[in-house]
Amino acid sequence: MREYKPRAIESIAQRELLQFDSELVNGEPKVVPIEEMIELHYGIILQYRNLSKKGHIHGITVFEDSIIPIYDDANKRYEPIVVKAGTILIDKRLLASNKNNRLRFTLAHELAHYILHSEYYLEVQELASKISTESDFRTEKEADELGAAILMPQGRLKVAIKRNVHQMERKELIYHLSHIFEVSTQAMEIRLKKLRLYMEER
């Protein structure tokens, strides 16, 4: 199984964004329309379902035709549904307005699995929501990193920082950046640290 280094992940994110909309790499810093990217650029089917009783499963990427158990609220039990290959299932509770950032990151994470790990999951015949081996932990980490790189493109992030770093204190700047890219402040802080753009209190 191929292991993706951080530099390779950044390059993949830039390549995928350029192919979808070059303005996301070369234009003004702005929100990446992740749902549109998934459906229109990749032709992936998006479905919103209750993936678990308590909402602990946020997303599932389906690489081959499968039968997936989903939770039926009305009958208080799991029911199997047939899901086609090339589908991303998202827990519909993430559609709540106060969970938009979590929804966007989950979408980007699942898309990252589709981009990076299709061959791996087809080979092991598992869904990209199960973690059972060291390789699976690595794929989850890589999906987090590529998802973040897609939602917060490195070049546009640097532009946004340069424009505002002298006018804002650290916490205010992180909040401002998270608003521009529609991600959580936690996701933004992790991304800044990863790129070594983390700003200490001045």
Secondary structure, DSSP 8 states (H G I E B T S, - for coil): -----HHHHHHHHHHHHHHH-THHHHS------HHHIIIIIS--EEEEE--SSSS---EEEE-S-EEEEEEETTTTEEEEEEE-SSEEEEEGGGGSGGGHHHHHHHHHHHHHHHHHHHHHHHHHT--TT---SHHHHHHHHHHHHHHHHHHS-HHHHHHHHHHHTTTS-HHHHHHHHHHHHT--HHHHHHHHHHTT------
